[in-house]
Amino acid sequence: MRELLRAMRPKQWVKNGVIFAGLVFDAKLNDATYLIDTVAGFVIFCLVSGTVYLINDLADIDKDRQHPKKRHRPLASGRLAVRVAQMAIPIILMICLPIGFFLDPLFGALVSAYLALQIAYSFSLKNVVIVDVLTIAAGFVLRVAGGAALVDAERFSPWLYVCVVLLALFLGFGKRRGELALLQENANSHRAILQEYSLPLLDEMISVVSATTVLAYALYTFDPGNPHLPKNNTMMLTIPFVLYGMFRYLYLIHQKGETAPPDEVLLKDRPLQVTVALWGVTAVTLLYLA
């Protein structure tokens, strides 16, 4: 069971935290019913995304064995039997999907759409240049939409969806850059799509999405049509945290040679953790107490 859990990559479940965006930014964080439903939805997304990782590792088991880091994963290393993973996938899905529809029919549909999209990514879309990263971004949007469905969000700002897409693209291109930098001349033997990218191209793409992410978030903070934002535009005080977080990540990949995926960087870099925490505390304070 321990190796099965490791194969489901709990360290990457932090990405499912975006499901709480609907709860927080639709000003329903103090509603216990919506909070419980969102926590349940978060658990479901974690388990479903975990099965996707199992499916992906089963499909890429031979390539992972050639990767300097991924060869240590439970399936690639042989610590987890292939048959055990194959049995766990349908069992987990048969439990999670019905519960998702029970929580909310739209949420269940969005979780199912997320699962279908990620399976398509594992077997096809990850081999299509640029579309591979767009698919990752779409997965984040489905998570946010699922969270909004669970809280019956009425005025969830469309700017937040734009921010989620752009931030996901920023992280997705950052992940591709890390893979390319880590594997170097062996990149193509592990992931064929990497031959379609280069470090200069990825740096250009990262520059574009990082700039537009900050702009989109800034526009959200003083959106006059959003009734949940403070009337005095103090939400703009959270912009420096977003700027620092993105600049910090760029500093790590360009100056420190960081090649780990963005979610793993967040889990081990203390300045990034402090920045995210300060952004969260400041945003909640302004939304609920200002």
N, C-alpha and C positions, 0 to 999 in steps of 0.2 A: 504493500500500500504506500509506503514511503517513496519508493521509486516511481510509482504511478503518479503520485502527487507532484514529484519533482518534474516529471515529464510534462505535466500540465502547466508548468512554468508559473508558479504563484507570484514570482517577482514581477511578472509583466501584468499581473491583474490590476496594478495601480492605474493602468490606462482606462479601466472600466469606471474609474472614479468620476469621469465626465458625466455619468448618468445622474449625478447629484446636481448638475447645472440647472435643471428644471426646478428642482426643489428650492434651491438657493435663490436663483435669479427671478423666480416667479413669486417671491416673497411668501413661501409656504414652509419655511424651515421650522417654524414653531407649531406646525400642525402634526400631532403625533401619528395620526393615521397615514398621512402622506409620507412621513418619515419612515415608518415601518415598511410601507409598500416599496419605497425606494431602496431601502436596505435589502429587502427580499429580491428586488430586481437586480441590484448589484451582485448579489450572490449567484443569481441565475446566469447573468452575463459572464461572471468569472468561470462558472462550471462549463458553460457552452463554449467560451473562448478556449478553455482548457482542452476540450475535446477537439477543437480545431487544431490546436498545437499537436495533439496526438496524431490526427489525420495527416498533418503536414510532415511530421517526423517519420511517419510510416512511409509516406510517398518519397521522402528525400533521404532515407536511411543510408543509402550507399554514398550519396554526396556528402552527407554529414560526417561520415567516417574519414573523409579526406580533409575536413576543416580542422584547423589547429585548436579551436575551442569547442565546436559543436560535436566533435568526436567523443567528448566526455559525457554527452547527454545519455540518459538512461537507455533509450532504445539503440542509439548508435554504438554505445559501449557494450551492450548486451546485458546490462544489469536488470533491464526490464524486458520480459519476454514479449515478442510480437503478438502472440496469441492473447496475452493478458490485456494489452492495449486494444486489440480488436474487439474483445468482449466488453471492455469498459465503455467504449464509445456509445453503442446503442443503449446500454443501461442508463447512462447519465442523461442522454437526450430524451429517453422515454419518461424520465422523471421531471426534467426541467421544463420541457416545452409545454406539457399540460398545465403545470403550475403557472407558467407565464401567461397562458390564455385565461387562467382562473383569475389572476391578479387584474388583468385588463385585456380585452380582446385585441385592441390595437397594439399593446405592448407585446403580446404573444406573436402577432403578425410581424412586428419589427424584429423580434429576436429570431424568428424563422428566416426573415429576409437576410439578417446578418449572417446566420449560419450558411445559407445558400450562397451568399456572396463570398464568404471566406473559403468555402469548398471550391467554388469556381476559381478563386485566387490560387489555392493550393495546387490545382491541376491544370490551370490554363493562364489566368490573367497575370500571374507573376512573371510570365515570360513575354509580356507585351510592354515595351518600353514606355515610360511615363504613365501608362494605364495601371501599371503595377502599384505605383505610389498613389494614384487617384483612388484606387480600390481601397487602400489603407485609410485614406481620408474619408471615404464613404462609410467605412466601418465605424469611425468616430461619430459621424453625423447620425447614424442609426442608433448608436448608444444614447446620444443626447436626445434624440426624438423619443426614444423609449422612456427615458426619464421624464420628459415633458408629458407623455401620455399617462404615466402613473400618477401625476399630480394634477391632471386636468388643467394644464397650463393654458391660461386664457390670453395672456399678453407677453408671451415669451419672445423677446426681441429677435427679429431675423438677423440682426447684426451679430448675435452670438453664434448663430449657425455659420455665418461667414467666417467669424474668428476661429471656430472649431475646424473648419475646412482648411483654412490657411495654416493654422498651427500644426495640424496633422500633416500637411504637405511639407512644412518645415522639418518636422521630426522624421518624416518618411525619407526625404532626400538626405537628411543627416545620417539616417541609418544606412542608406545605400553608400554614402561617402565613407562611412566607417568600414563597411564590408570591403569596399574597393581598396582602401588604404591598408587594411589588415592583410588581405589575401594577396595583393599586388599581382605578380605575374601568374599566380594560380587561381585568380578570381574566376575565370571562365570555367574551370573544371568543377567548381563548386556551384555556382549560380550562373547559368548561361546569359541571363539578362544583363549581367554586369559588363559584358563586352559592348553593350550599347551605350554605356555611360563612361565618362572620364571625370577626373577630379576637377578640371576647369569648368566643364559643363555643370556638374553638380554644385560647384561653388556659385556659379551664375544663378542657378535656380534657387539656391538657398538665399541668395541676396534679394531676389525678387520677392519671394514669399515672406521673408523676415520683415522687409519694409512694409509690405501690404498688410501683414498681420498687425503690426503696431498701428498703422493707420486705421484699420477696421476697428480695432479695440478702442482707439481714441474716439472714433465716431460714435461707438456704442455708449461711451461714458457720458456723453452729453446729448443723447438722443431725446429731443423734446417730446416725442410721441410715446415714450416709455413712462408709464405712471409710477413704476417702482423705483425709479432713480431719484436721488435727492434733488430737490428743486433748485438748490444753489450750486449744482454742478460739481459738488465735492468728490464725486466718483472719479473725477479726473486725477485725484491724488494717487490712484492705484496705477496710473500709467508708468511711473518710474520703476515700479517692481517688474512690470512686463518687459520694459527696456533692459533692465539689468539682467533678468533671467535669460533673455535671448543673447545678449552680449556675452554673458558668462559662458553659455554653451558654445558660442562661436570661438571664444578664447580657448576653451578646452580642446576643441578639435583642431584649431589652427596653430596654437602656440604650445600646447601640451601633448599633441599627437593622440588625443583620445579617440579610440576606435569602437568603444562599446556602444550598443544601441542607446538612444536617448533616455529610455525609461530606466535602464541600468545606471546611466550617468546620474540621473536624479536620485537614485537610491544610495549612491555612494559619495556624492559631492555635497558637502555641508553648506557652502554658500548658496547653492541652488535650493536646497531644502529650506534654509532660512528665508530665502526670497519668496518661495511659494507659500510658506506659512504666514509671512507678513502680508503678502497680497491677500490671502484668504481671510485673515483676521480683519484687515482694513476694509475689504469689500463687504464682509458681513456686517461690520460695525456701521458702515455708511448706509447700507441698504436697510438695516433694521432699527438703527438708533438715531440716525441723522434726522 
